[in-house]
Amino acid sequence: MSFDVVITLSVVIAVFPLMAFTRIGPDIVLLGALILLLTLGVIDTGEALGGFSNSGLFTVAFLYVMVASIRETGGIDLIIRHVLGRPKTRGGALARLLLPVASLSAFLNNTPVVATYIPAVLGWSRRLNIPSHRLLMPLSFASILGGTVTLFGTSTNLVVHGLLTDRYPELAMGLFDIAWVGVPVAIVGLAYLMLLGHRLLPQRREAAQAFENPREFTIEMEVDPNGSLVDKTVEEAGLRHLQELFLVEIDRGGNVVSVVGPGERLKGGDRLVFAGTSTAAVELQQIRGLIPSRHGESSLEKDFKERRLVEAVVSDQCQFVGKRIRDGHFRTLYGAAVLAVCRGGERVAGNLGQVRLQPSDVLLLEARPPFIERHRQSRDFLLISQLNGSARPVHEKAWLAWSILVGVIALASFGVMSMMNAAMLGALLVLVTGCCTVSAAKRGMDTQVLLTIAASFGLGAALESSGAAGMLAGKALGFADDNPWLLLLGTYLLVALLTELVTNNAAAVIIFPIVMASAESLGVNPMPFVVAVMFAASSSFLTPIGYQTNLMVYGPGGYRFGDYLRVGGLLNLLVAAVALPLIPLFWPF
């Protein structure tokens, strides 16, 4: 075994646990691995940077811009308003929800689709008296299933197709070629979710229920007009560094001062709202100049144009994960005050400042109106949902954004131009027509995904050039006993397992050269294995961390880790049972 093979295998083996079990972003892990391989001379500069020029990567980037245009024009919101309606049964509700979501996800990145649907589904479920946890996990799974229908459906499909055309230009696929397998997979999967899947979910308390009664996590006091605190700043009054409480807003004569700063001067009759526990009220009662609030209605139940109540789902990439809210200076960084934290459907009790944030925690925040737009695309939050005073998107240009997307699909489908060229033209048109601003397009670019994809290409190139892919292919053929069916099954299982632990793009790109070397050694058509990698990389149903949309619904739905195993395990088996026999039928060995 050569030095290059040893180094490459060591780096690749180290990459997977680092991505799966640490908070280091997959883009940083893979870029670090790429730099190490380049420094040690395993790959040259051209191979290291090859991923940054791949057509699949650029197609994904341009599609992000078109998806941003549909989001900015309210195109998804417009569809939601027309299709949800008021079904009479739970089965009817699931059909109205899952079928359009799967259809949209066949052509749009499913992360913004699910992000737009979640707030609408939470309100819709309350109107229908259907527990939202019966709808949110099926929502995520339906978006994943829809992505298997076309090459546009997921970034993984486009990236794997880019690898395929680089290696075998003559085997380029059409936009709808994988629909021969994707449509049956989606039909079976959606039928399972509508008929059985949602019934396997136990009763759960959702985040919205944990935040229903503001008096459970807030304390209200008033400034005595004749007391000693009048005209003192918050800092001078000793209200800035309380042990178990945070001053989050001041209700002053029908107006609100939100996200209160230390220099704010108190006025007589000010109604002060503190976030914390009821047991901490003793601390406030000992402050001279404060008296208990005489108002019956909580200040948080009133609408003020100067402030918003927001639910935010913490991302696994959030810089505050593992830190205490007080130590991390959350209010200073985001301009928002944490009112409560919900984890696993239950509000986290105790001293709010001592709570250490975890991925998928749901935060109830009080913020100023610009917070939502400023942090909507932040890597720190998977989802930001406004609870009060929601403004409807302007839909005047929604039809234009949808028309451009349909035109791009038509151009790519009929072979008028390549998928990358069509996506590039579509991105240009949405910018020129004003469907999407340049700043919105930049925010819509998921740079972490793009860097992860580009760096993964470098690792794949290292496996290829070092000879490690060929060596592993020989081992794989030995296990498969030179049987293409067993090799296909092994490929599917390996990629499906890895995609639950790391990003689906990285799993697909790194495994791709090994699988191609195996197919070439066996002397069979590589296409069945290419399609198997696409479908296996999309089969992320077993864990909340396997796919971003799964993590997005995890907190709001109040789910447990085992809920994904219970519902997603059977769905994984169904998808494999449908896909594996069909793939060689349409792409023979």
C-alpha positions as CSV (number, residue, x, y, z in Angstrom):
1,M,0.0,0.0,0.0
2,S,1.6,3.3,-1.1
3,F,2.1,6.4,1.0
4,D,-0.6,8.3,-1.0
5,V,-3.1,5.5,-0.4
6,V,-2.4,5.4,3.3
7,I,-2.7,9.2,3.7
8,T,-5.9,9.5,1.6
9,L,-7.6,6.7,3.5
10,S,-6.6,8.1,6.8
11,V,-7.9,11.5,5.9
12,V,-11.2,10.2,4.6
13,I,-11.7,7.9,7.6
14,A,-11.1,10.9,9.9
15,V,-13.5,13.2,8.0
16,F,-16.7,11.2,8.6
17,P,-16.6,11.1,12.5
18,L,-15.5,14.7,12.5
19,M,-18.6,15.7,10.5
20,A,-20.9,13.4,12.4
21,F,-19.9,14.0,16.0
22,T,-18.4,17.5,16.3
23,R,-19.8,20.9,15.9
24,I,-17.2,21.8,13.2
25,G,-19.1,22.6,10.0
26,P,-18.8,20.0,7.2
27,D,-17.4,22.7,4.9
28,I,-14.6,23.5,7.4
29,V,-13.8,19.8,7.9
30,L,-13.7,19.0,4.2
31,L,-11.7,22.1,3.3
32,G,-9.2,21.2,6.0
33,A,-8.9,17.7,4.6
34,L,-8.4,19.1,1.2
35,I,-5.6,21.5,2.3
36,L,-3.9,18.6,4.1
37,L,-4.0,16.4,1.0
38,L,-2.7,19.2,-1.2
39,T,0.1,20.1,1.3
40,L,1.2,16.4,1.4
41,G,1.3,16.2,-2.4
42,V,-1.4,13.6,-2.7
43,I,-3.3,15.8,-5.1
44,D,-2.2,18.8,-7.2
45,T,-3.8,22.3,-7.4
46,G,-5.9,21.4,-10.4
47,E,-7.5,18.4,-8.6
48,A,-8.0,20.3,-5.3
49,L,-9.8,23.1,-7.1
50,G,-11.6,20.9,-9.6
51,G,-14.8,21.0,-7.6
52,F,-15.1,24.7,-7.8
53,S,-15.5,24.5,-11.6
54,N,-17.9,21.6,-11.7
55,S,-21.1,22.3,-13.7
56,G,-23.2,20.6,-11.0
57,L,-21.9,23.0,-8.3
58,F,-22.7,26.1,-10.5
59,T,-26.2,24.7,-11.4
60,V,-26.9,24.4,-7.6
61,A,-25.7,28.0,-7.0
62,F,-27.9,29.5,-9.8
63,L,-30.9,27.5,-8.6
64,Y,-30.5,29.0,-5.2
65,V,-31.0,32.4,-6.8
66,M,-34.2,31.3,-8.5
67,V,-35.5,29.8,-5.3
68,A,-34.8,33.1,-3.5
69,S,-36.9,34.9,-6.1
70,I,-39.9,32.7,-5.5
71,R,-39.5,33.1,-1.7
72,E,-39.0,36.9,-2.0
73,T,-42.1,37.3,-4.2
74,G,-44.2,35.2,-1.9
75,G,-44.6,32.5,-4.6
76,I,-44.7,29.6,-2.1
77,D,-46.9,31.5,0.3
78,L,-49.4,32.1,-2.5
79,I,-49.7,28.3,-3.2
80,I,-50.1,27.6,0.6
81,R,-53.0,30.0,0.8
82,H,-54.8,28.3,-2.1
83,V,-54.2,24.6,-1.3
84,L,-54.5,24.2,2.4
85,G,-58.1,25.2,2.8
86,R,-60.4,23.5,5.4
87,P,-60.4,19.7,4.9
88,K,-62.9,17.8,7.0
89,T,-60.6,14.8,7.9
90,R,-57.0,14.3,9.0
91,G,-56.4,12.2,5.8
92,G,-57.7,15.1,3.7
93,A,-55.4,17.5,5.6
94,L,-52.4,15.3,5.0
95,A,-53.2,15.0,1.3
96,R,-53.6,18.8,0.9
97,L,-50.3,19.3,2.7
98,L,-48.0,16.5,1.4
99,L,-48.9,16.3,-2.3
100,P,-48.2,20.0,-3.1
101,V,-45.0,19.9,-0.9
102,A,-43.7,16.9,-2.8
103,S,-44.6,18.6,-6.1
104,L,-42.8,21.8,-5.2
105,S,-39.7,20.0,-3.9
106,A,-39.3,18.3,-7.3
107,F,-38.2,21.6,-8.7
108,L,-37.2,23.7,-5.7
109,N,-34.7,23.3,-2.9
110,N,-36.8,21.8,-0.2
111,T,-35.3,23.8,2.7
112,P,-37.1,27.1,1.8
113,V,-40.3,25.1,0.9
114,V,-40.4,23.6,4.4
115,A,-39.3,26.8,6.1
116,T,-42.2,28.6,4.4
117,Y,-44.7,25.9,5.2
118,I,-43.9,25.4,8.9
119,P,-45.5,28.7,10.2
120,A,-48.5,28.2,8.0
121,V,-48.9,24.6,9.1
122,L,-48.7,25.6,12.8
123,G,-51.6,28.0,12.4
124,W,-53.5,25.7,10.1
125,S,-53.3,22.8,12.5
126,R,-54.8,24.9,15.4
127,R,-57.7,26.0,13.2
128,L,-58.4,22.3,12.2
129,N,-57.7,21.0,15.8
130,I,-55.1,18.6,14.5
131,P,-51.9,18.3,16.5
132,S,-49.1,19.9,14.5
133,H,-46.7,17.0,15.3
134,R,-48.9,14.8,13.2
135,L,-48.1,17.1,10.2
136,L,-44.6,18.4,10.6
137,M,-42.6,15.2,10.3
138,P,-44.6,14.1,7.2
139,L,-44.0,17.6,5.8
140,S,-40.3,17.1,6.0
141,F,-40.4,13.5,4.6
142,A,-42.7,14.6,1.7
143,S,-40.2,17.3,0.7
144,I,-37.4,14.7,0.6
145,L,-39.5,12.3,-1.4
146,G,-40.4,15.0,-3.9
147,G,-36.7,15.7,-4.4
148,T,-36.1,12.3,-5.9
149,V,-38.4,12.9,-8.9
150,T,-36.1,15.2,-10.9
151,L,-32.4,16.1,-11.2
152,F,-33.4,19.6,-10.0
153,G,-35.0,18.1,-6.9
154,T,-31.9,18.0,-4.7
155,S,-28.4,19.5,-4.9
156,T,-27.1,15.9,-4.5
157,N,-28.8,14.8,-7.8
158,L,-27.2,17.7,-9.7
159,V,-23.8,17.1,-8.1
160,V,-23.8,13.4,-8.8
161,H,-24.9,14.1,-12.4
162,G,-22.0,16.6,-12.7
163,L,-19.6,13.9,-11.6
164,L,-21.2,11.5,-14.1
165,T,-20.9,13.9,-17.1
166,D,-17.3,14.7,-16.2
167,R,-16.4,11.0,-16.3
168,Y,-18.8,9.8,-19.0
169,P,-20.1,12.7,-21.1
170,E,-22.0,10.4,-23.3
171,L,-24.2,9.2,-20.3
172,A,-25.6,12.6,-19.5
173,M,-29.2,12.3,-18.2
174,G,-32.3,14.3,-18.9
175,L,-34.1,16.4,-16.2
176,F,-36.9,13.8,-15.7
177,D,-34.9,10.6,-16.4
178,I,-34.9,9.6,-12.7
179,A,-38.6,10.1,-12.5
180,W,-39.0,6.4,-13.7
181,V,-37.9,5.5,-10.3
182,G,-38.6,8.7,-8.4
183,V,-42.3,8.8,-9.1
184,P,-43.1,5.2,-7.8
185,V,-40.9,5.9,-4.8
186,A,-42.7,9.2,-4.0
187,I,-46.2,7.6,-4.5
188,V,-45.4,4.7,-2.2
189,G,-43.7,7.0,0.4
190,L,-46.6,9.5,0.4
191,A,-49.2,6.8,0.7
192,Y,-47.4,5.4,3.7
193,L,-47.2,8.8,5.3
194,M,-50.9,9.5,4.8
195,L,-52.2,6.1,5.7
196,L,-49.9,4.8,8.4
197,G,-46.8,7.0,9.1
198,H,-48.6,9.8,11.1
199,R,-50.4,7.1,13.2
200,L,-47.0,5.8,14.5
201,L,-46.2,9.1,16.1
202,P,-47.0,9.2,19.9
203,Q,-48.7,12.2,21.4
204,R,-46.3,15.0,21.8
205,R,-46.4,18.5,23.4
206,E,-45.3,21.0,20.9
207,A,-43.3,24.2,21.3
208,A,-46.3,26.4,20.6
209,Q,-48.1,24.9,23.6
210,A,-45.1,25.5,25.8
211,F,-45.3,29.2,25.0
212,E,-49.0,29.6,25.2
213,N,-49.2,31.3,28.7
214,P,-46.7,34.2,28.9
215,R,-47.3,34.4,32.7
216,E,-45.5,31.1,33.1
217,F,-42.2,32.6,32.0
218,T,-42.6,36.3,32.5
219,I,-43.0,38.6,35.5
220,E,-44.5,42.1,35.3
221,M,-43.8,45.0,37.6
222,E,-44.5,48.7,37.6
223,V,-42.3,51.7,38.4
224,D,-43.9,53.5,41.4
225,P,-44.6,57.1,40.2
226,N,-43.6,58.3,43.6
227,G,-40.7,55.9,44.0
228,S,-36.9,56.3,43.9
229,L,-36.5,54.7,40.4
230,V,-38.1,57.5,38.4
231,D,-35.7,59.1,35.9
232,K,-33.0,56.5,36.8
233,T,-31.4,54.4,34.0
234,V,-31.9,50.7,33.9
235,E,-28.3,50.3,34.9
236,E,-28.6,52.8,37.8
237,A,-31.8,51.1,39.1
238,G,-29.9,47.7,39.4
239,L,-32.1,46.0,36.8
240,R,-29.3,45.2,34.4
241,H,-27.6,42.3,36.1
242,L,-30.3,40.4,38.0
243,Q,-29.5,36.9,39.0
244,E,-32.4,35.0,37.4
245,L,-34.3,37.6,35.4
246,F,-33.9,39.7,32.2
247,L,-35.6,43.0,31.6
248,V,-36.9,42.5,28.1
249,E,-39.4,45.3,27.5
250,I,-41.1,48.4,28.9
251,D,-44.8,49.1,28.2
252,R,-45.0,52.9,28.5
253,G,-48.3,54.6,27.9
254,G,-49.5,52.3,25.1
255,N,-46.1,52.2,23.4
256,V,-43.3,49.6,23.9
257,V,-39.6,49.9,24.4
258,S,-38.3,46.5,23.2
259,V,-34.9,44.9,23.8
260,V,-34.2,47.4,26.6
261,G,-30.7,48.8,26.8
262,P,-28.8,49.8,30.0
263,G,-29.1,53.5,29.3
264,E,-32.9,53.6,29.1
265,R,-34.4,56.0,31.7
266,L,-37.4,54.8,33.7
267,K,-40.6,56.8,34.0
268,G,-43.3,56.6,36.6
269,G,-46.0,54.1,35.7
270,D,-43.7,52.1,33.3
271,R,-44.7,48.5,33.1
272,L,-41.6,46.3,33.1
273,V,-41.7,42.8,31.7
274,F,-39.0,40.4,32.9
275,A,-38.2,37.0,31.6
276,G,-37.5,34.4,34.2
277,T,-39.2,32.1,36.8
278,S,-42.0,33.0,39.2
279,T,-39.7,32.1,42.1
280,A,-37.4,34.9,41.1
281,A,-40.2,37.5,41.7
282,V,-38.9,37.7,45.3
283,E,-35.8,39.4,43.9
284,L,-37.9,42.1,42.3
285,Q,-40.1,42.7,45.3
286,Q,-37.0,43.6,47.3
287,I,-36.2,46.5,44.9
288,R,-37.6,49.7,46.3
289,G,-39.5,51.7,43.7
290,L,-41.1,48.6,42.0
291,I,-44.6,47.5,42.7
292,P,-46.6,44.5,41.3
293,S,-48.4,45.2,38.0
294,R,-52.0,46.0,38.3
295,H,-52.9,45.0,34.7
296,G,-54.8,41.8,34.1
297,E,-53.6,41.2,30.5
298,S,-50.0,40.3,29.9
299,S,-48.1,42.9,27.9
300,L,-46.8,40.1,25.6
301,E,-50.4,39.4,24.5
302,K,-50.8,42.9,23.0
303,D,-49.6,43.8,19.5
304,F,-47.1,46.6,19.2
305,K,-45.7,47.8,15.9
306,E,-42.3,48.5,17.6
307,R,-41.7,44.8,18.5
308,R,-42.2,41.3,17.3
309,L,-42.6,38.0,19.1
310,V,-40.6,35.4,17.2
311,E,-39.9,31.7,17.4
312,A,-36.4,30.7,16.2
313,V,-35.1,27.2,15.9
314,V,-31.4,26.9,16.8
315,S,-29.1,25.5,14.1
316,D,-26.4,22.9,14.8
317,Q,-24.1,25.6,13.4
318,C,-25.2,28.2,15.9
319,Q,-22.3,29.9,17.7
320,F,-24.3,29.7,20.9
321,V,-24.6,25.9,21.0
322,G,-23.2,24.7,24.3
323,K,-23.0,28.2,25.7
324,R,-25.2,29.7,28.5
325,I,-27.5,32.5,27.2
326,R,-26.1,35.0,29.7
327,D,-22.5,34.2,28.9
328,G,-23.0,34.3,25.2
329,H,-24.4,37.9,25.2
330,F,-27.3,36.8,23.0
331,R,-29.1,40.1,23.3
332,T,-26.0,42.2,22.3
333,L,-25.3,40.1,19.2
334,Y,-28.8,39.7,17.8
335,G,-30.7,42.6,19.2
336,A,-33.3,40.2,20.6
337,A,-34.2,39.0,24.1
338,V,-34.9,35.4,24.9
339,L,-38.2,35.0,26.8
340,A,-38.3,31.2,27.0
341,V,-36.6,28.0,25.6
342,C,-38.5,24.9,24.5
343,R,-36.7,21.5,24.2
344,G,-38.4,18.3,23.3
345,G,-41.9,19.9,23.5
346,E,-41.2,21.1,27.1
347,R,-40.3,24.6,28.3
348,V,-36.8,24.5,29.9
349,A,-37.4,25.4,33.6
350,G,-35.1,27.2,36.0
351,N,-32.7,30.1,35.6
352,L,-33.0,31.2,31.9
353,G,-29.5,32.8,31.9
354,Q,-28.0,29.4,32.8
355,V,-29.6,27.5,30.0
356,R,-27.0,26.0,27.6
357,L,-28.5,26.0,24.1
358,Q,-28.7,22.8,22.0
359,P,-29.4,22.2,18.3
360,S,-33.1,22.3,17.5
361,D,-34.0,24.2,20.7
362,V,-36.9,26.6,20.0
363,L,-36.5,30.1,21.4
364,L,-39.3,32.5,22.0
365,L,-37.7,35.9,21.3
366,E,-38.8,39.5,21.6
367,A,-37.1,41.6,18.9
368,R,-37.5,44.7,16.8
369,P,-39.1,44.3,13.4
370,P,-35.9,44.4,11.4
371,F,-34.7,41.2,13.2
372,I,-36.6,38.9,11.0
373,E,-35.3,40.1,7.7
374,R,-31.7,40.5,9.1
375,H,-31.4,37.0,10.5
376,R,-33.8,35.0,8.2
377,Q,-30.8,33.5,6.3
378,S,-28.5,33.3,9.4
379,R,-26.6,30.1,9.8
380,D,-27.4,30.3,13.5
381,F,-31.1,29.6,13.0
382,L,-32.8,26.9,10.9
383,L,-36.2,28.7,11.0
384,I,-37.5,32.1,12.1
385,S,-41.3,32.4,12.5
386,Q,-43.1,35.5,13.5
387,L,-45.9,35.0,16.0
388,N,-47.6,38.4,15.9
389,G,-48.3,41.1,13.3
390,S,-47.3,38.9,10.4
391,A,-47.1,40.8,7.2
392,R,-48.2,39.1,4.0
393,P,-45.6,39.0,1.2
394,V,-46.3,41.0,-1.9
395,H,-47.4,38.6,-4.7
396,E,-47.4,40.9,-7.7
397,K,-44.3,39.3,-9.2
398,A,-44.9,35.7,-8.0
399,W,-46.3,34.7,-11.4
400,L,-43.2,36.1,-13.1
401,A,-40.8,34.2,-10.8
402,W,-42.8,31.0,-11.3
403,S,-42.8,31.6,-15.1
404,I,-39.1,32.0,-15.2
405,L,-38.6,28.7,-13.3
406,V,-41.0,26.9,-15.6
407,G,-39.1,28.3,-18.6
408,V,-35.8,27.0,-17.2
409,I,-37.3,23.6,-16.7
410,A,-38.6,23.6,-20.2
411,L,-35.3,24.6,-21.7
412,A,-33.4,22.0,-19.8
413,S,-36.0,19.2,-20.4
414,F,-36.2,19.7,-24.2
415,G,-32.4,19.9,-24.5
416,V,-32.4,23.5,-25.8
417,M,-29.5,24.2,-23.5
418,S,-27.7,22.5,-20.6
419,M,-29.1,22.5,-17.1
420,M,-26.3,24.8,-16.0
421,N,-26.9,27.2,-18.9
422,A,-30.7,27.2,-18.3
423,A,-30.2,27.8,-14.5
424,M,-27.7,30.6,-15.3
425,L,-30.2,32.3,-17.6
426,G,-33.0,31.9,-15.1
427,A,-30.9,33.5,-12.3
428,L,-30.1,36.5,-14.6
429,L,-33.7,37.0,-15.5
430,V,-35.0,37.0,-11.9
431,L,-32.4,39.7,-11.0
432,V,-33.1,41.8,-14.1
433,T,-36.9,41.6,-13.7
434,G,-36.7,42.6,-10.0
435,C,-38.1,39.3,-8.7
436,C,-35.1,39.1,-6.5
437,T,-32.6,41.7,-5.4
438,V,-28.9,41.1,-5.4
439,S,-28.7,41.2,-1.6
440,A,-31.6,38.6,-1.4
441,A,-29.8,36.4,-3.9
442,K,-26.6,36.6,-1.8
443,R,-28.5,35.7,1.3
444,G,-30.2,32.8,-0.5
445,M,-26.9,31.3,-1.5
446,D,-26.1,28.5,1.0
447,T,-22.4,28.9,1.0
448,Q,-21.8,26.1,3.4
449,V,-23.5,23.6,1.0
450,L,-21.5,25.0,-1.9
451,L,-18.2,24.8,-0.2
452,T,-19.0,21.3,1.1
453,I,-19.7,20.1,-2.4
454,A,-16.6,21.7,-3.9
455,A,-14.3,20.3,-1.2
456,S,-15.9,16.9,-1.5
457,F,-14.8,16.8,-5.2
458,G,-11.2,17.2,-4.0
459,L,-11.5,14.2,-1.7
460,G,-13.0,12.2,-4.5
461,A,-10.2,13.2,-6.7
462,A,-7.7,12.1,-4.1
463,L,-9.3,8.7,-3.8
464,E,-9.1,8.4,-7.5
465,S,-5.6,9.6,-8.2
466,S,-4.0,7.9,-5.2
467,G,-5.3,4.5,-6.2
468,A,-7.3,4.2,-3.0
469,A,-10.6,4.1,-4.9
470,G,-9.3,1.2,-7.0
471,M,-8.2,-0.7,-3.9
472,L,-11.5,-0.2,-2.1
473,A,-13.3,-1.2,-5.2
474,G,-11.4,-4.5,-5.2
475,K,-12.4,-5.1,-1.6
476,A,-16.1,-4.2,-2.4
477,L,-16.1,-6.7,-5.3
478,G,-14.7,-9.4,-3.0
479,F,-17.6,-8.8,-0.6
480,A,-20.1,-8.7,-3.4
481,D,-18.6,-11.9,-4.9
482,D,-18.5,-10.1,-8.3
483,N,-22.3,-10.0,-8.3
484,P,-23.6,-6.6,-9.6
485,W,-26.9,-7.0,-7.6
486,L,-25.0,-7.4,-4.4
487,L,-22.7,-4.5,-5.3
488,L,-25.8,-2.4,-6.0
489,L,-27.3,-3.3,-2.7
490,G,-24.0,-2.7,-0.8
491,T,-23.7,0.7,-2.5
492,Y,-27.2,1.7,-1.6
493,L,-26.8,0.6,2.1
494,L,-23.4,2.3,2.5
495,V,-24.5,5.7,1.1
496,A,-27.9,5.5,3.0
497,L,-26.0,4.9,6.3
498,L,-23.4,7.7,5.7
499,T,-26.1,10.2,4.7
500,E,-27.7,9.8,8.1
501,L,-24.4,10.8,9.8
502,V,-22.9,13.4,7.5
503,T,-24.2,15.6,4.7
504,N,-25.8,13.8,1.8
505,N,-23.6,15.7,-0.7
506,A,-20.4,14.7,1.0
507,A,-21.5,11.1,1.3
508,A,-22.4,10.8,-2.4
509,V,-19.3,12.6,-3.8
510,I,-16.8,10.7,-1.7
511,I,-18.3,7.3,-2.4
512,F,-18.8,8.0,-6.1
513,P,-15.3,7.2,-7.3
514,I,-15.2,4.0,-5.3
515,V,-18.5,2.9,-6.8
516,M,-17.4,3.8,-10.3
517,A,-14.1,2.0,-10.0
518,S,-16.1,-1.1,-8.8
519,A,-18.5,-1.0,-11.8
520,E,-15.6,-0.6,-14.2
521,S,-13.7,-3.5,-12.7
522,L,-16.8,-5.6,-12.9
523,G,-17.3,-4.5,-16.6
524,V,-20.9,-3.5,-16.1
525,N,-22.9,-0.3,-16.9
526,P,-22.2,2.3,-14.2
527,M,-25.6,3.9,-14.5
528,P,-27.5,1.7,-12.0
529,F,-24.9,2.6,-9.4
530,V,-25.1,6.3,-10.2
531,V,-28.9,6.3,-9.7
532,A,-28.6,4.2,-6.6
533,V,-26.2,6.8,-5.1
534,M,-28.7,9.5,-5.9
535,F,-31.6,7.7,-4.2
536,A,-29.6,6.5,-1.2
537,A,-28.3,9.9,-0.5
538,S,-31.9,11.2,-0.4
539,S,-33.1,8.5,2.0
540,S,-32.5,10.7,5.1
541,F,-35.4,9.6,7.3
542,L,-33.8,7.9,10.3
543,T,-32.4,10.8,12.3
544,P,-33.2,14.5,12.8
545,I,-29.5,15.3,11.9
546,G,-29.5,13.5,8.6
547,Y,-31.2,16.2,6.7
548,Q,-31.8,19.9,7.4
549,T,-35.6,19.8,7.0
550,N,-35.7,17.0,9.6
551,L,-33.9,19.2,12.1
552,M,-36.2,22.2,11.2
553,V,-39.3,20.3,12.3
554,Y,-37.7,18.6,15.3
555,G,-38.1,21.4,17.8
556,P,-41.4,22.9,16.7
557,G,-43.0,19.4,16.6
558,G,-41.7,18.5,20.1
559,Y,-40.2,15.2,18.6
560,R,-37.9,12.7,20.2
561,F,-35.0,11.0,18.4
562,G,-36.8,7.7,18.5
563,D,-39.8,9.2,16.6
564,Y,-37.6,9.4,13.5
565,L,-36.5,5.8,13.9
566,R,-40.1,4.7,14.4
567,V,-41.6,6.5,11.3
568,G,-38.5,6.9,9.2
569,G,-37.2,3.4,9.6
570,L,-40.1,1.8,7.8
571,L,-40.1,4.5,5.2
572,N,-36.4,3.8,4.5
573,L,-37.2,0.2,3.9
574,L,-40.1,1.0,1.6
575,V,-38.0,3.4,-0.5
576,A,-35.2,0.8,-0.8
577,A,-37.7,-1.9,-1.6
578,V,-39.2,0.1,-4.5
579,A,-36.0,1.7,-5.8
580,L,-33.6,-1.2,-5.9
581,P,-35.7,-3.5,-8.1
582,L,-36.6,-0.6,-10.5
583,I,-33.2,0.9,-11.0
584,P,-31.7,-2.1,-13.0
585,L,-35.0,-2.4,-14.9
586,F,-34.6,1.0,-16.4
587,W,-30.7,1.1,-16.4
588,P,-29.7,-2.6,-16.9
589,F,-26.3,-3.8,-15.8
